[in-house]
Amino acid sequence: MLIPTGETLAEVQARVLGPTGAAPPLFPVLPGYVVFGVRGAIRFAVRHEVLFDLESLGHSSYRGISWGLDAPGRGAYLRCSLRF
């Protein structure tokens, strides 16, 4: 017996799971999403290179079905390299 409500185990299960006893799906609908990004590189002469990457330009949150947390918003990456 559940002391706070005075229900039996069968009554709690019927209240939580419904009359059929089948659990509802955890994700009934997975909304679609689109992520836009730009990546490129510019080479200066033979030895210098700059690489850039801009992620999630729309700045909207999105989540994969098995991730458990939202993906980050906008992101930027910049790398400069010099070859010897």
FENKA-V923685 format. One line per field, one symbol per residue. ss: DSSP state (H for helix, E for strand, - for the rest). psi: psi as a letter, one per 30 degrees, with the letter a starting at -180 (. if undefined). burial: + if it has 24 or more other ideal C-beta (glycine too) atoms within 12 Angstrom, else -. A space follows every 10 residues. Layout:
ss = ???
psi = ???
burial = ???
//
This chain:
ss = -E----E-HH HHHHHHH--- ---------- -------EEE EEEE---EEE EEEEE----- ---------- ----EEEEEE EE--
psi = kjeefgllee eeeeeeflff gkklkeifkj kllkkklkkl kkkjbffkkk kljkkhffhk klklfgefll llbllkkkkk kkk.
burial = ---------- ---------- ---------- ---------- ---------- ---------- ---------- ---------- ----
//
